[in-house]
Amino acid sequence: MAPPNDPISSIFSPLISSKKDNAFELVGGKLSVKNVPLLSEIPTNVTFKSFSAVCPSSSGAPAPLFQRAQSLSNYGGFLGFSQKESSDRLTNSLGKFFEREFVSIFRFKTWWSTQWVGSTGSDIQMETQWVMLNVPEINSYVVVIPIVEGKFRSALFPGKDGHMLVAAESGSSHVKASSFGAIAYVHVSENPYTLMKDAYTAVRVHLNTFKLIEEKAAPPLVNKFGWCTWDAFYLTVEPAGIWNGVKEFSDGGFSPRFLIIDDGWQSINIDGQDPNEDAKNLVLGGTQMTARLHRFDECEKFRKYKGGSMTGPNAPSFDPKKPKLLISKAIEIEVAEKACDKALQSGVTDLSKYEVQIKKLNKELDEMFGGGGNDDEKGSSGKGCSSCSCKSENSGMKAFTKDLRTNFKGLDDIYVWHALAGAWGGVKPGATHLNAKIVPCKLSPGLDGTMTDLAVVKILEGSIGLVDPDQAEDFYDSMHSYLSKVGITGVKVDVIHTLEYVSENYGGRVELGKAYYKGLSKSLDKNFNGTGLISSMQQCNDFFLLGTEQISMGRVGDDFWFQDPNGDPMGVYWLQGVHMIHCAYNSMWMGQIIQPDWDMFQSDHCSAKFHAGSRAICGGPVYVSDSLGGHDFELLKKLVFNDGTIPKCIHFALPTRDCLFKNPLFDGKTILKIWNFNKYAGVVGAFNCQGAGWDPKEQRIKGYSQCYKPLSGSVHVSDIEWDQKTEAAKLGEAEEYAVYLTESEKLVLTTPESDRIQFTLKSTTFEIFTFVPIKKLGSGIKFGPVGLTNLFNPGGTVQGLVYDEAVAKIEVKGDGKFLAYCSGTPKRAYVNGEEVEYKWSGNGKVEVDVPWYEECGGISNITFVF
């Protein structure tokens, strides 16, 4: 794919339109593609219409996009259906299929989606967002994408006897319909990656409610290293802790280029408490999920910050052990509360011993916080910005962000967290100038089969303080304009899919979503340069089809879990592979619309290296959520340059074809492989993720210990989809490649005709294969630059490459050991104009040491003369 800032006309070159008949045909209850039966026993109320019949004009989409979609119109079309009775939720069969491989994405929680494979319509999971069918009879693939029509959105569901169902719902009993002409889109292609690109191009042109990633710029932090405060502090985050955290990275040689101040900074309180005071002593995620926003500026612990206080002689002391002690005590309380709940459910009537224990633990927690405090400043209403700390240059968040940037050079971006509705529980009615009301939450029937989720339980318990959708623009601008004034450059917007819970009296989920996403997009454009937003807990088609006109980056995986929250001790290991599967397969569709974000991890986690390997080639930012004192700087050196930038791939990582329709989590045999590009090389990462996955019967992700074992696999240059990016296409035409194995530290040669390269991986381990095209120089020497092998993604360090007869000139960013394949001994080697010693071995390895060249942004010039 082209870079996000390329002009659209250079991305979507118009193709010559064809007069041929559509590849799909619906006749006699069968949907065929190029005369191959795909779906059978299709009800007579189902219709198929070609793309051009539904989209005769551009509908406002850019001309190049429309022309491209029209040129491919023979390969796609829309499915619809009609029923006699109107309803706010209609379900209809789209036909059945058997013995046909599919890969799909379904929602396993309200907010999160993941991969699923099978071979019949009954194997599909609830709330499936798309399904890709393998059609080997014509060497092709077909995707079925449920979309939005009018005030309804749709998803796929399993039916009986192999049937695949589509369910269209409005989310409001006041909004009903009986027929749809284009509730799902189908497309066929010989290339599964081109298929997704072309299909979402067609949907984008048809709906014109979102934009593709090619039409938008990604946030600048996408090329950088950062730190998120969540796992370090949870809700106890405060200025001194953040300061000391950033300082630890700086002292370790890794000054973050971006900082995300996660949940815990907002002014929130809980119903029944003093409406003008912040909720106190919150620690773990869950305790804040019924709280509501009562003012737009930061909470008291940030408001009390005084400019320069962290560098003065009386800097506040900070115990780096305190956050972990608070978290530990909060976990004790959580365990005691669960024990009390369990006793109640089992029929115990006298709960006094549990209540006494819980009271005792809460008192101990309060004392650890310092006895409550917070009485010196109760704050005032957030009605407008008149009382906000932005009025003071030397206190509050404004002074804090200024001090951070002054003392930690290179800290370009500081983001803060907030929920789509403001806080988890929304906005407190009467606390601001906005019209907010408490709205009870109701789950869609489609979510009945999803995994039990504490967030959902808490939100249902507390309801949501919903700002009137007519005020959505004012709502977000009120928050964001203040944040922008105090030095915040972006936001991480979380808990996005709560809107579908509260849409009953607001025209349904589509209309409510449109209003909120429009307001959010306008504020993003006005206050954060149009790009300063990371979307999270958003993995449902409502958001992607309605909310991404401006938003250009988002999470493609569930949260990084350092251990299983349900108590499986092996979860500390097997959950890590699950995370990678989420990210890799979700990128198939999300990557068409946003820059995929593979989320943070902890560098001192027992599986940190496993995560680091995937982040190195994912094509997105690299950031960690390390606790204070919990860093592995040696590991980070393999991911991050000295200036805080990263050797980022130029595409987003995707699963290779040979594992598209496989189960890399618990089939006991498949290794996840992902491919990507660097500027002058291709890369394949192989990860043994086996050991866990979704259980449809138990409706949860659980461990499959029998699959947690070493596995063997193979890799080939053809695993890289060279044609998916114009700049990479020529790399795929080489006659020979040098392949470097990062973990094995091996260099081997291969050709497109060579046998596959075999490897074996232990559980939760990986290997990265860099495929470097070999060039024949005028002197008969064959040469190919690998890059700096002290980094996980050596190919990402090669920034420039020029061949001139018997000379190879390479621009390399970073410092360390530079490796190239060279069939013969160089006459001379130069680094930054000075002749240097090099090491050449008979197997073709040539190595030179490269320093960090500060004057040129870390880029050195290497020259080999033959």
Summary of the structure (lengths in Angstrom):
residues: 866
radius of gyration: 27.7
end to end distance: 35.9
largest distance: 89.8
contacts: 3184
relative contact order: 0.09
helix: 29%
strand: 29%
